[in-house]
Amino acid sequence: MKNSFFKILLFVIVGCFIACGANKTEHYNDILKSDKGNIRGIEIGTSIETVKALEDTEFLKNEMPDYLYYEYEINMGNSYTVTYDFSEENKLYEIEIAAYFDLIEDADKLFVDFSTHFNKKYGKGKIEEDGYTIWTTTNSINGNRVEIAMINDSDSYGFLSIIIRDLDY
């Protein structure tokens, strides 16, 4: 009897862990990459060398002294791009992520996943008149104000955009 109770309890606990993890879309972890920094393990104010070390060089499609552009294929018909802009002092001042999906529902789910993530990390976001949801924080590198802006701009296909920028740049 005691053994059956523990088996049932273990089954319930494992089921809860699976169910909790199932709330995130399959694309969320690929795009987020890391909880560290503002996104992808990268924080505004970081150097270009640090960003390049944290991203996969295989997906680097365009590079200039103040700009990096990556294209990632998720699966057939679904992809995302990551753009980094740097100041003359070699400091990251803007990150832009654009995710493209065959299905609008995939963008909708991803928007909810990232809204939940940013709400937990930065507090409840504010919805602006232009449709963007905005979060603000302070940069730990230089103390500047940072804005995270996200919009689900899906129309005939799924499209999600996240822009993180240094407001004091």
Secondary structure, 3 states (H helix, E strand, C coil): CHHHHHHHHHHHHHHHHHHHHHCCCCCHHHHHCCCCCCECCECCCCCHHHHHHHCCHHHEEEEECCEEEEEEEEECCEEEEEEEEECCCCCEEEEEEEEEECCHHHHHHHHHHHHHHHHHHHCCCEECCCCCEEEEEECCCCCCEEEEEEEECCCCCEEEEEEEEECCC
